[in-house]
Amino acid sequence: MRLEADYILETPMPPEQAAEIIAGEQSSGTFVAVPGETPELKALAAARVESLEAIASYNALPALDGRYPADATMPLHRVRMTLSWPLATVGTSLPNILATVAGNLFELACVTGLRIVDIRFPPSYFQKYRGPAFGVKGTRELTGVQTGPIIGTIIKPSVGLTADQTASLVKDLVDGGIDFIKDDELQSDSTVCPFDDRVDRVMRVINDAADRTGKKTMYAFNLTGDMDEMRRRHDKLVSTGATCLMVSLNSVGMAGFVGLRSFSQLPIHAHRNGWGYLSRHRSLGWSYMAWQKLWRLAGADHMHVNGVDNKFSEDNESVIRSARECLTPMSQEKPCVVMPVFSSGQTVRQAHATYAGLESDDLIVTAGGGIVAHPKGPAAGVQALRDAYQAATSGESLQSAAKQSEALALALGRGA
């Protein structure tokens, strides 16, 4: 059994030579022959170049810096490369897999551009790792939203509100019928808004509303921290009846996340803040297709995918492709299907394009200012976003729906 990964490689070398150097660096090889590196050992343990597919050859500046003049053009080759590793030597540890598929290979002198675009796991990975405990089905059960998008928001301002102020805003949102609320990734545990105080006050509001109405809003509390802190915060959430937690993936790392999944009794809302430093250079780092597979297998239930017409640099095609990947099964035995979370400048105006691109109503949409800044307040903001997505899923235009919805008409009128 072998683990496979696909890359887009740019190199000034003959691609076959560069690929062999990379395979050697990421397995049994070193820069000179050493005792013990026998043909038998290589056959057992070495990475293998499975395929090289030419994309283009050209004269250009290298995509990445290296030991050459900064303004030097050179003959370059761009290829799609597939490497594989024997499971017997790499094992099934996700933290160690990261060192294998995304380790020193990015630094090699023969590499002027390298991006990992996909990973394929042998069945043993799906036997070892739990995948999401809740995913789409469990999230719908906990929110009570059986069909249609789950309408959510982010607490804004990002930081600065006290626990009481946060709870007051949550009350307005809950009274307005919102399905989902999350902490901002910048808010975890501070002297202004301590984690325990925030949980106590917010869950009092949510539980009281659930007792009155039967609807329990899901709140994703950001418990990002050291392992001991995350365990204690998780237990606090469980004790108060919370139904979701949030964690910053790049902050806690794979080992921290796997540890969290091992004891979590709640859906894990996985935030990808920092994604830009892994992906923004088109010739370096990760594609979302490869990266999100690791976290889904490790146990994420919700994965952020940015949003249509977002405030960041990602284009709409990439956003939709990422979201659809979250809903694509990873294996027959353990699909690891998770809820894509749309965020970043989302308003009523993106509803139709989001739904049309995703071709599914299995999503969480989180609009911060798009809800909280509604001229008639957060409750009207919730209604406007809900009406926009209802129009999108039923095939009605925004303009037509706005004739029956004052909240939607006002949101459109203010440019939201």
N, C-alpha and C positions, 0 to 999 in steps of 0.2 A: 504494500500500500504506500502511496506517495502523496505528499502535499504539493499542490501546484500553485504558481503565481504568475500572472502576466504583467509585463512592463512595456512601456514605451521608452526605448533607449536611443539617445543621441551619442555618437562617438566619432572621433577622427580616425580610429583604427578600422581595419576590416572587421565588420560586425561579429564574424565567427570567432575571431581572436578575443575581442572584448567580452563576448558572452562567456567564453571559457574562463577568462580571468575572474569575472564576477562569480561564476559558479564555484570556482576554487576558493575565492575569498569567503564565500558564505557556506563553506562546508569543510572539506579536509585539506584544502590546498594552502600554500604559503608562497612567499615571493621567491624562494629558492627550494630546491629539492632537499628533503630532510630524511634521516633514517626513519624507517617505519611507514613512510608514505608509499606503500607498495601497491602494485596493481590490484591485488586482492582487497586491500583496505579501500581503495578508491571505488572498486566495484560495489562494495558493501555500503559505504558511507557518503560518497561524493554526491553533490548536487549534479543534476543532469540538465543540459540544454535540450529541451524537448522540441522547440521550433524557433525559427527566425523568419519573420516575414518582412520583406523590404517595404518601406513606406516611401522614402525619398532619399536622394543624394543631392547635395548642394554645396556651394561655397558661401560661408556666412560666418558671423561672429558666433562663437559658442554660446549656448544658452546660459551656462554657469561659469563662474570664475574658476581659474585654475592656474597652473604654472606655465602661463604663456602671456604674451603682451595683451593688455586689456583691449587694444584696438585691432587685434590681428584677426583677419578672416582666414578660414582654412577649409579644406574639403571635409564635409561631415556626412554621416550616414544616420538615417533615422529608421528604426526597425521596431517591430513588435516582437518581443522576446518572451518565451515561456520557459521558466525553470521549474524543476521538481526536486523534491528531497525525499529520501526514504524515511518512512515513519519510524523505522527501527532506531534511527539515530537522532531524529529531531523530537520525538515524543509527541505528547498531546497537550502540552502546557501553552496556553495562549500567551502569557508573558514571554515565554521563550520563543514562541513562533514569531513574535514581533522582532526579536533579535535576528531571526533567520531571514524573514522576507523583507525586512526594512531596517537592516543594520548598517554595517560599514560599507555596503555596496554603493551608497550615495556619495561616498567620499573618494572613491577610486579615481586615479588620474585618467584612466581610459574613459571615464564617464563625463560627458559635457552636458548631459541631460538625462534624467531617469525619473519615471513616474510609475508607481504601481497602480494598475488599473483593475485587477480582479484577483480573487483567491478562490481556490476550490479545495474543500476539506474532505478527507476520507471519512467514512462512516464512524470511525472510532471517536472523532471529535464530538459528534452528535450524541454518542453514548455517554461521554464523560461530562459534557457541559449541559446545564439545565435548559438554556434558552429562556425566553420570557415566561414568567409564571402566569401572567394575565393577558398580555397582548390586546388584540382588538376585542375579542369576546368578553374577557374579564373587565376591561375598561368600560365597555358598554353596560355591563351588568351593574357595576358599582355606581355609574353616573345615572343609570336609569334611562339613558338615551339609546333606544334600540335601533332607530333608523336616523339617517341624516347626520351631518357633521356635528361634532361636539363643539359648542360655542364657548370660547374661553377668553381670558385676558391675563395680563401681567400687572402686578401691583406697581403703580407709578405714582409719584416719583420712585426711581429705582432704589434709592437709599434716602434716609432723612426722616421718614415717617416713624413715629413711635409705635409701639404695639397697639396702643389704644386707637391711634389714627388709622393704622392698618385695619383693625377690626371694624372701625366705622365705615371705611370704604368697602370692606367685604360685605357688611350688612346691606349697603345700597345695592351691591351687585347680586347678592343672594336674593334679596327681595325682588330684584328685576328678573329672576329666573335663570341666571347664568348656570352653565353646566360645570365649568372648570375654571380654576384660578391658579396661578403659579407665582411663587416668589421670583423676583429678578435674580439672575445669577450673581449679581453683586451683593445680594443680601443673604447673609447666612446667620451669623451671631455677632452682634455688636453691642456696645454700651447704649447706643440710642434705641436699638430694637433687639433686645436679647431673644435668642431662639425660644427658650422656654416660655417667656412672657407672650411672645407672638403666638405660639401654638395654643396656649391656654385661652387667650382672648379670641382668636380667630375661630377655634373649634367650639367655643361657647356659642358664638353666633351661628355657625353652621349646624351644630347639633340642635339648637333651639328651633331653627327654621325647619329642620328635618322632622322634628316632633310635631310641628304645626302643619306642615304641608305634605310630608311624606317624601319630599325630594331632598336628597343630600348632595350638595355641591362638592365636587372633588377639588381639593386644594393640594398642590404639590409644594410641600415645604422643602426648602433648600437645606439639606443637612451636610453638605460638603465639608469635610474636615479630616482630621486624623482618624484612624480606624476606631480607636476607643471612643472618640467623639461621635462618630457616625453611628456606632452601636448604641450608645446612650441616647442619642437623639432619635434614632429609629424606635427604641423602646418607649420613649416619651410620646411619639406619634401614635403608636399602637394603643397606649393607655388612654389617650384622649379620644379615640375613635376616628382618627384621621384615615383617609383612604388613598393617599399617594405621597411619595417622597420624590425629591429631585436631587440630582447629583451632577456635578460638572466633570465630564469624563476626562478631559485633559488635565484636570487638577489632581484627581485621585489616582489616575493611571489604571492600567489593566489589572494589576494585582489587587489594588484597593477595591476596584469595582467587583471583581470576582468574590472578594471577601464579603462585600456588602450583599451581593446576591445570595450568598450562602446562608444568611440569617434573615433576609428581608421577608416580611409577611405582607408587604404592600407593593403595588405597582411602582416600577422605577421609571421616572421621567428623566430621560438621558439628555442632558444639554451639551451641545458641541462647542461652546464658546472657546475660542482659540483655533477654530477650524481653518481660518485664513492662513495661519503660519504653516499649516500642513499642506495647503492646497493651492494657494493663490498664484504661485508661479506655475505656468502651464507645463513647464519641463522639469518639475521637481515635486517630490512628495507623493501624495495620495489622490486617487479618485475616490469619490464618496462610495461608489459601488464596492470597492474593496474594503474600505475603512469600516463602513457600517456593518458589514457581515461579522466582523470580530465582536462588536458590542451586542449585536442581536444574539449571537451564539452564547455570549457570556451572560445574557439575561436581561437586557433592556426591554421595557414594555412600550415605551414611546421614544421616538427619535426625531430630533429637530432636523428640518430640511431647508430652512430659510423660507422665503415666501415669494409669490409672484409680484413683480414690480417692486422689489424690496429696496431698502435704503443702502444695501451693500453692493458689492461688485459682481455678484453672481447673476448670470442671465436666466431668463425664465425657463428655457429648455433644460438647463442643468437642474434647476429646482424641481421641475416636474419629473425628470428622470430619476432623481434621488428619491422623491416621494413614492413613485411607482415601485422602485426597488424594495422599499420597506414592506410593501404588500406582496412581494414575489416570494413564494416559498423557497427556502434554502435546501430542503431535502424532503423526501416523501415521508420519512419517519418522524422528523421534527422540523416543521415548516419555519418556525421562528418568525412568523409574521407579526409585525409590530405597527402601532399607530404612527403615521407620519404627522409631525407637528409643524404647522405653518405659522411663521411669525415674521417680524421685521417690517414695520410700517403697513400692516394689513388693515384694510378698511372694507367697507361694503363694495367698493369698486373692483376688488380683485375676485369676488365670489364666482362669477361666471367663468373666468379664465382658469381659476383653480380647479373648479369642478370638471370643466371640459377637458383639462389636461390630465387630471388624475383618473377620470372615468370611474370614480368610486366615491361614495359618501363616507368611507372609513377614513376620517381625518379629524384631528384637533386643530382648530384655527384659533390663534391667540392674538387678539388685537388689543394693544395697550391704549394709546391715544385714540385709536379708532373706536373705542368704547367709552373710555373714561372722559374724553374731551367732547362728547356729544353735547350740543347746546342745551338739551333738556336733562342732562345728567346721565350717569352710568346705566340706569335701568333702561332709558331710551336707547342708549348705545347698544345694549344687549339685544333689544328688540329689533333695532335696525339691522344688525349683522345677521340675526336669525332670519329676518324677512328676506334679506339679500340672498342668503343661501337657499332658502325655500324657493325663491324665484328661480335660482340657478338649477336646482335639482328637478324642478317641474317644467323647465323650458320657457319660463316667462321672462321678459326683459326687465331690467332694473327700473326703467322708466314706467312701465306698466304697473309693476308691483308698488312703486312709490305712490301711485294714485290711491291705493288702498291702505297705505302705511304712512302716517305722519312722521313717525320716527325715521323711516327710511328716506322720506322726502327731505327732511331737515338735514340728514347726514349727507345726502347728495348735494343739497344746496350750499353747504358750507365747504364743499370740496373734499369731504372725507371719503 
